[in-house]
Structure formats: C-alpha cells, structure tokens
Amino acid sequence: MPYDIGTILFHDQIAIKSIDALPFSEQGDSGALILEQTTGMAIGLLFAGTSTISFANHIADVLDSFGLEIDRELQRRLQHIAPDRGSETRSAERTADDHSGESSIDW
C-alpha cells in the first residue's frame, strides 16, 4: 500500500531477513508475534516488511509501553510449540538486535 509521507526513521528495532526464498512476512502480517525459533520466547511484534526484510518492535518495549506482561502459562505454551514448524513458520535471521541500529523505510 503506497504512502506519500516520505521516509520514516526507526531506532532500536529488529530487522529480520529471510534465509530462504520466501519473504519472512507478507501483507497483513503486521501485529504478528515473533518467536525465537529455538526457544519459543516472544522477541518482537512485526510492524513492517518487504519481500527481502521485515521489521519488528522489541517485545519488551511493546509490553513496557502498555504496562503489560506475557502470561507465564502462555509463554510456556509458546515455548512448547516453537520447535514444531507449521506451514506458517518462516526461517529468518535477526540482523539488528543489539538496540543500537537504525532502520529506515520509504513509505
């Protein structure tokens, strides 16, 4: 969806690149919870993406901004299902997870 507002600069975000031919995210995926593949720990909330790179807010920042916590039982269940790669699982690598990078997206 084209936007005419220019370039937006985001600080301290997670940049995710697919490690296979499929994009990590697709149109309509915004708001999806991103899980770390091996542990099932919630790490981010998807907010933007292209065919080559996706961006997520750090989950701790999202939760802190709303004064929320992830329910321990939910986190346990997420950890339990993470190794089971369903049809909607995408393989990716985190490319900017050190809280010091900047990312820009042209809208």
LINDA-V202978 format. One line per field, one symbol per residue. phi: phi as a letter, one per 20 degrees, with the letter a starting at -180 (. if undefined). psi: psi as a letter, one per 40 degrees, with the letter a starting at -180 (. if undefined). burial: # if it has 9 or more other C-alpha atoms within 8 Angstrom, else .. A space follows every 10 residues. Layout:
phi->???
psi->???
burial->???
//
This chain:
phi->.fcddneddd dldedcdfdc feffccgneg nffedffedm ffcacfcaac fdbcccffff fffffdmdce gfffffffff egfeeffefd ebcedbdemd ecccced
psi->hiifeahhhh ifihhhhiea eiidiiheeh eihhihddde hhdihheiia ediiiiihdd dddddefiih hddddddddd edehhidehh hiihegfeee iiiihh.
burial->.......... ########.. ..####..## ..####..## #######.## #########. .###...... ....#..##. .##......# .#.#.##... ###...#
//
